[in-house]
Amino acid sequence: MTIRMDCALLMILLPACSIGQTAVTESARQGIAAGNNAWIEGMKRGEARLISATYAEDALDCNAAGECAKGRAAIEHSLQDRISRLGRALSASVTSKGSVQEGDFVYEWGEAEAAFANGNRIVGKYLTVWRRQGARGWEIFRNMRIPADENR
């Protein structure tokens, strides 16, 4: 299922991160690093399932235009469509620029990049909300690509 959501509305729906924020726990850091590595490996292998496994069942994944896939299955389908169009990445990276924790949520922001044999590239900033899910550990609850600043 794909839905369109205004980015401002997405931010309103997120739990407030400015009250009581704390340093990110080691457990969260390890879970987020594993999730980011799954994106890198999934892009290089061309395996959408490897990436979608890092998302919660009720996750939202939104592109820079505000179009969102809702739920792990829809996110996997969207990722597979992208991989089918672009192929396997020759290289991929995720650079986390910062994060804050509020209870069972971590707000992480950074940049992701992938390069493909056909010359295409994915380069963009993101904001990801990770949620602790009991035995599953840390999963992506909300992921949003930040629109490029055309004035830079």
C-alpha positions as a Markdown table, in Angstrom:
| # | Residue | x | y | z |
|---|---|---|---|---|
| 1 | Met | 0.0 | 0.0 | 0.0 |
| 2 | Thr | 1.4 | 3.4 | -1.0 |
| 3 | Ile | 0.1 | 6.6 | 0.5 |
| 4 | Arg | 1.0 | 10.3 | 0.1 |
| 5 | Met | 1.7 | 12.2 | 3.3 |
| 6 | Asp | 2.8 | 15.8 | 3.7 |
| 7 | Cys | 6.2 | 15.8 | 5.5 |
| 8 | Ala | 5.0 | 18.3 | 8.0 |
| 9 | Leu | 2.2 | 15.9 | 9.0 |
| 10 | Leu | 4.7 | 13.1 | 9.3 |
| 11 | Met | 6.7 | 15.1 | 11.8 |
| 12 | Ile | 3.6 | 15.9 | 13.8 |
| 13 | Leu | 2.9 | 12.2 | 14.0 |
| 14 | Leu | 6.3 | 11.4 | 15.4 |
| 15 | Pro | 6.7 | 11.4 | 19.2 |
| 16 | Ala | 8.3 | 14.7 | 20.4 |
| 17 | Cys | 12.0 | 14.3 | 20.7 |
| 18 | Ser | 12.9 | 17.5 | 22.4 |
| 19 | Ile | 11.6 | 16.6 | 25.9 |
| 20 | Gly | 13.8 | 14.4 | 28.0 |
| 21 | Gln | 16.2 | 13.4 | 25.3 |
| 22 | Thr | 19.2 | 11.4 | 26.4 |
| 23 | Ala | 22.4 | 10.1 | 24.9 |
| 24 | Val | 21.8 | 7.1 | 22.6 |
| 25 | Thr | 22.4 | 3.8 | 24.4 |
| 26 | Glu | 25.0 | 1.3 | 23.2 |
| 27 | Ser | 22.3 | -1.1 | 22.4 |
| 28 | Ala | 20.6 | 1.4 | 20.1 |
| 29 | Arg | 23.8 | 2.4 | 18.5 |
| 30 | Gln | 24.6 | -1.3 | 17.6 |
| 31 | Gly | 21.0 | -1.9 | 16.3 |
| 32 | Ile | 21.1 | 1.2 | 14.2 |
| 33 | Ala | 24.6 | 0.3 | 12.8 |
| 34 | Ala | 23.3 | -3.1 | 11.9 |
| 35 | Gly | 20.2 | -1.6 | 10.2 |
| 36 | Asn | 22.4 | 0.8 | 8.2 |
| 37 | Asn | 24.7 | -2.0 | 7.2 |
| 38 | Ala | 21.7 | -4.0 | 6.1 |
| 39 | Trp | 20.8 | -1.2 | 3.7 |
| 40 | Ile | 24.4 | -1.1 | 2.3 |
| 41 | Glu | 24.5 | -4.9 | 1.9 |
| 42 | Gly | 21.0 | -5.1 | 0.5 |
| 43 | Met | 21.8 | -2.5 | -2.1 |
| 44 | Lys | 25.0 | -4.2 | -3.1 |
| 45 | Arg | 23.4 | -7.7 | -3.3 |
| 46 | Gly | 20.2 | -6.4 | -4.9 |
| 47 | Glu | 18.1 | -7.9 | -2.0 |
| 48 | Ala | 15.2 | -5.8 | -0.9 |
| 49 | Arg | 14.2 | -8.4 | 1.8 |
| 50 | Leu | 17.5 | -7.8 | 3.6 |
| 51 | Ile | 16.7 | -4.1 | 3.8 |
| 52 | Ser | 13.0 | -4.4 | 4.6 |
| 53 | Ala | 13.7 | -6.8 | 7.5 |
| 54 | Thr | 15.0 | -3.7 | 9.4 |
| 55 | Tyr | 11.5 | -2.1 | 9.3 |
| 56 | Ala | 8.7 | -2.5 | 11.8 |
| 57 | Glu | 5.5 | -4.1 | 10.6 |
| 58 | Asp | 3.7 | -0.7 | 10.9 |
| 59 | Ala | 6.6 | 1.4 | 9.5 |
| 60 | Leu | 6.3 | 4.3 | 7.0 |
| 61 | Asp | 9.0 | 4.9 | 4.4 |
| 62 | Cys | 8.7 | 8.2 | 2.6 |
| 63 | Asn | 10.6 | 9.5 | -0.4 |
| 64 | Ala | 11.6 | 13.2 | -0.8 |
| 65 | Ala | 8.3 | 14.0 | -2.6 |
| 66 | Gly | 6.3 | 12.8 | 0.5 |
| 67 | Glu | 5.1 | 9.5 | -1.1 |
| 68 | Cys | 5.1 | 6.8 | 1.5 |
| 69 | Ala | 5.0 | 3.0 | 1.6 |
| 70 | Lys | 3.2 | 1.7 | 4.7 |
| 71 | Gly | 4.1 | -1.6 | 6.3 |
| 72 | Arg | 7.1 | -3.9 | 5.8 |
| 73 | Ala | 5.6 | -5.8 | 2.8 |
| 74 | Ala | 4.8 | -2.5 | 0.9 |
| 75 | Ile | 8.2 | -1.2 | 1.8 |
| 76 | Glu | 9.9 | -4.4 | 0.5 |
| 77 | His | 7.9 | -4.1 | -2.8 |
| 78 | Ser | 8.9 | -0.5 | -3.2 |
| 79 | Leu | 12.6 | -1.3 | -2.6 |
| 80 | Gln | 12.4 | -4.3 | -5.0 |
| 81 | Asp | 11.0 | -2.0 | -7.7 |
| 82 | Arg | 13.9 | 0.4 | -7.1 |
| 83 | Ile | 16.4 | -2.4 | -7.2 |
| 84 | Ser | 14.8 | -3.8 | -10.4 |
| 85 | Arg | 15.2 | -0.4 | -12.1 |
| 86 | Leu | 18.7 | 0.4 | -10.9 |
| 87 | Gly | 20.3 | -3.0 | -10.5 |
| 88 | Arg | 22.7 | -3.9 | -7.7 |
| 89 | Ala | 24.8 | -1.1 | -6.3 |
| 90 | Leu | 28.5 | -1.2 | -7.0 |
| 91 | Ser | 29.1 | 0.8 | -3.8 |
| 92 | Ala | 26.8 | 2.1 | -1.0 |
| 93 | Ser | 27.3 | 4.0 | 2.2 |
| 94 | Val | 25.4 | 5.5 | 5.1 |
| 95 | Thr | 26.8 | 8.3 | 7.1 |
| 96 | Ser | 25.0 | 9.0 | 10.4 |
| 97 | Lys | 25.3 | 12.7 | 11.2 |
| 98 | Gly | 23.6 | 12.6 | 14.6 |
| 99 | Ser | 21.0 | 11.0 | 16.8 |
| 100 | Val | 19.1 | 11.6 | 20.0 |
| 101 | Gln | 17.1 | 9.1 | 22.1 |
| 102 | Glu | 13.8 | 9.5 | 23.8 |
| 103 | Gly | 12.8 | 6.3 | 25.6 |
| 104 | Asp | 12.2 | 3.6 | 23.1 |
| 105 | Phe | 12.7 | 5.9 | 20.1 |
| 106 | Val | 16.0 | 7.1 | 18.5 |
| 107 | Tyr | 15.9 | 10.0 | 16.0 |
| 108 | Glu | 18.8 | 9.6 | 13.6 |
| 109 | Trp | 19.8 | 11.8 | 10.6 |
| 110 | Gly | 22.5 | 11.6 | 8.0 |
| 111 | Glu | 23.3 | 10.9 | 4.4 |
| 112 | Ala | 23.0 | 7.8 | 2.2 |
| 113 | Glu | 24.6 | 7.1 | -1.1 |
| 114 | Ala | 24.8 | 4.3 | -3.7 |
| 115 | Ala | 26.4 | 4.1 | -7.2 |
| 116 | Phe | 25.3 | 1.8 | -10.0 |
| 117 | Ala | 26.9 | 0.3 | -13.1 |
| 118 | Asn | 24.6 | 2.2 | -15.4 |
| 119 | Gly | 25.9 | 5.5 | -14.0 |
| 120 | Asn | 22.9 | 6.2 | -11.8 |
| 121 | Arg | 23.5 | 7.4 | -8.2 |
| 122 | Ile | 21.4 | 7.7 | -5.1 |
| 123 | Val | 22.6 | 10.6 | -2.9 |
| 124 | Gly | 20.4 | 12.0 | -0.2 |
| 125 | Lys | 19.8 | 13.1 | 3.4 |
| 126 | Tyr | 17.5 | 11.2 | 5.6 |
| 127 | Leu | 15.7 | 11.3 | 9.0 |
| 128 | Thr | 14.9 | 7.9 | 10.5 |
| 129 | Val | 13.0 | 7.1 | 13.7 |
| 130 | Trp | 14.1 | 3.8 | 15.2 |
| 131 | Arg | 11.9 | 2.1 | 17.7 |
| 132 | Arg | 12.9 | -0.6 | 20.2 |
| 133 | Gln | 10.7 | -3.7 | 19.6 |
| 134 | Gly | 11.3 | -6.2 | 22.4 |
| 135 | Ala | 13.0 | -9.3 | 21.1 |
| 136 | Arg | 13.3 | -7.9 | 17.6 |
| 137 | Gly | 15.5 | -5.1 | 18.9 |
| 138 | Trp | 15.7 | -1.8 | 17.0 |
| 139 | Glu | 13.5 | -1.4 | 13.9 |
| 140 | Ile | 12.8 | 1.5 | 11.6 |
| 141 | Phe | 9.5 | 3.0 | 12.6 |
| 142 | Arg | 9.6 | 6.1 | 10.3 |
| 143 | Asn | 12.0 | 6.9 | 7.5 |
| 144 | Met | 12.0 | 10.0 | 5.4 |
| 145 | Arg | 14.3 | 11.2 | 2.7 |
| 146 | Ile | 14.9 | 14.9 | 3.0 |
| 147 | Pro | 14.3 | 16.9 | -0.2 |
| 148 | Ala | 17.4 | 18.4 | -1.7 |
| 149 | Asp | 17.9 | 22.1 | -1.1 |
| 150 | Glu | 17.8 | 23.6 | -4.6 |
| 151 | Asn | 19.3 | 26.8 | -3.4 |
| 152 | Arg | 22.7 | 25.4 | -2.5 |
